[in-house]
Amino acid sequence: MQSRSEHIPKCGNFLLSWSVVSQLHKNMPNQSQEQQTTEEGVQASPAVATIFSEAEHPIREHQLDREALKVLYRLRDAGFKGYLVGGGVRDLFLGKQPKDFDISTDARPGQLRRLFRNSRTIGRRFRLVQVFFRGNKIIEVSTLRSRSEYDEGGEGELLASNNTFGTLEEDAFRRDLTINSLFYEIEGRTVIDYVGGVEDLNRGIIRMVGDPDQRFTHDPVRMLRVVRHAARTGFSIDPATSAALRRHSGELMLCPPSRLRDEILKDLRSGASQAWAEQCLATPLWRTLFPFYRHGGKDDQEQGRLALLRILAEMDRVCQSDIEERPVRIDDYFLFAALLLPWASSRFHLPGERLRGPQFHERLTALRDEIDRHFAVPFNVPRMAKERISTLLINLSTLHHAGNGKDHPRWLKRKSYYQDCKRLYALYQLGQGSSVQGVSAEDFSSPVQMQKQKAVEVISAVQGASSSRGRGGGNPAFSSKKSGVFGLRSRRHS
């Protein structure tokens, strides 16, 4: 693919001279005309955008989501500039169908709310506007942001809160990866590139925007995003980015535990968790996140690694079968139990050892304590999820020995944990290299129509209960018998 550079002169912070990047809307805030400062503190000249015409990129307007087009055209008709941004542009460029179509604009959140009545504002750190459409469709619209989020603050400081608006150029440079810093503009159907993202897409490179050492220091979670996109795209990591990742991997645990937990869940649900684990294992990130996996000797660690990759490959197969008519939804606790399965089976001799009576409870207590110390606390796992993880892992022994090669007894099938534990046991067998059937995607999905019907039934039941007065057809508070109920006697008998 050929590219051409359009030199865009600047007047203040307004881009001129080309129809695609015409003067920004009059309601945009006035920006300082001083030159931007790089992260190293050196005065930087204005960046030059490379603009790719429709003939020079593979994205076509009909590939965009209908609702996203509605938002973009309404912004245009109202006099604002709107751009498809981030992963949507990346996926379309690579010939994939994006899951989300995010939009950035020069309109402020208040202006967006007035323009889209079917919307709401979310976010504390930076205000986003969600525009709602039929079928639970949501398009997120954000105002262009400045790159002050990593220019401000001293060396070693974590990411500060940011609520400042900016220009198209500033929004491009504040993003994490070059391949996620592209803008698609519908007026001229062009792709606007300030950071070399198109070249990196063509070459298959994952590269940080700006100095990777500074970017990782100010927000260590960016290291997880580098590994995530390398796993999902199959791209190689830029040497400078990879070297910085290795230098700063120990800073990852400085991030809020709940944020790390949510990032890990994204990767476990991505359908590329096996590739994600391989990428993490090839860097110090895995040892930083899950140091407990170093349990045992080299042979035990290698067996655990192979078992984990087989388990995650099966989970990827389930997640990749997700379709709109029958979405796959795997609970957090089950994903975490699958992630911990090779470690728990090696550390606590599960499920081979038969556990009964006091020995069962002692082993459960030890398992729960180690999960709490090594996993639940570092990642802020809710107490209920932690209990379910412990229950599933410890009862692998119960399933393994109760069946004895045959069907499980009725008393076991009536247990609340049975179905999930049965699926986890199948993952364990796959991890050991057994040729078993595995896990069915239908175990984690239900038709959309059934979900809607259940929602209607719940709403109807709530509405019916709220509309009734008094006790209605419920059980009486007092019995008509002389003796009463629970010592409460009917008034006419008292």
C-alpha positions, 0 to 999 in steps of 0.5 A: 500500500502506498502512502502520501504525506500531507503537510498541514500548516498550523495557525494556533492549533487549527489545521488548515489547507486540506478539505478533510482536516478543515478548521475545527468547530468554532466552539472548540476551546482556544489552545495555547500557541506555544510549541508542545513539549515532549516527555523529555522536556525538549521543545517539539515542532508541530507534528505532521499528519499523514493522510491516506485517501480512500484509494490508499487504505482498505476501509470502506464506509459500508463496513462501519456499523449503521449506528456509528454512521448515524452518530458521525453524520449527526455530528457533521450536520451539527457542525462538529468534526467526528472520527472513528478511532482506536480499535475500530480503525485498526480492526477494519484496516486488518480486515476484521469486524470490530466489536466496538465502534468508538467515536471522538469529536470536538464537541463537548460532553454537554453539547453531545447530550443536547445533540443526542437525547438518547444518551447518558454521561459516564466516567469520573476521570474523563467524561464519555457520552454513551448513545443508546440504540435499539437492541442494547446497542451503545456507541461511546463518544468522547471529546478529543483529549490533550496529551497532558496526562503524561506530560504533567507530573515528575519522574516516577509519578503514576498517571494523574487524573485528566479532564482536559480537552485537546486537538486531533494531534494531541489526542493521537499522541496521548494514546498508548499504541501507534496502531490504535492512534488512527482516525477515520474521517467520513467526509473525505473517507480518509485515514489520518495518521500522526504516529506511523500507525499505518506503517506499523499495521503493514509491518506487523509491529506493536509500538508504544506512542512516545517514549516507552519508559515514560509511558510505562512509568506513568501507567504500568497497565500499558504493558498489559495492553502491549502484550494483549495486542501482540497476542490478538494480532500476532504482531511482534513487539518493537525492540525498544518497547520490549526492552522498556517492558522488561525494565518496568515489569516490576512496577505493574503491581503498583496499579490498583488491584481491581484495575489489574483484575479487570485487565486480566479478565479481558484477556481471559475472555478475548479468545486469545488467552493462550497467546496472551499467556505465551506472551506473558511467559516470555517476559517478566510479566508472568512472574510479576503477576503470578509468582506462585506459579514458580512452585515446584521444580523445573519439571513441575513448572514445565508441566504446569505451563503445558497444562495451562496452555491446553486449558486456555486453548479450550477456553479460547475455543469456547469464547470464539464461538460467541455469536450475537444470537447465542452469546457466551458468558463465562463467570469471573470465578470460573475463568479464575478457577481455570487460570489457577487450576494447574497451580492448585492441582500441583500444589494441593495434589488435586484431584488424585488424592481422596479427601474425606472428613477432617482432611477435606476441611483442612485441605480446603482451609489451606487452599482458601488461605493460599488463594486469598494470599496469592490471588484474591488480595493482589487482584481484589477478587470479591469474597463470593468469587473466592469462595466459589473458586475454592469450592470448585478446586477442592471438589475436583477430588470429589468428582474424580473419586465418586464416579470411579469411571462411571456416572456420578451418583445422584447425591453429587449431581444435586450439589450446587457446584456440580455442573461447574465442577464437572466442566472444570474437571474436563478442563483438568483432563484436557490439561493433562493431555487426555482426549476427552470431549472438553467443554461445550460452548452451550454450557455458557450461553443461552439464546438471546430470546430466552434471556429477553423472556426471562427479563420480561418475566422478572419485570412482570413479577416485580410490577405485579408485586409492587401493584398489589396492596397489603398481603393480597394472596400471600400467606396469612400473618395469623392462623385461624386456628386457636393455637395460632402459628409460632405462638402468634394467635389470631386476634379474634381468638385472643 
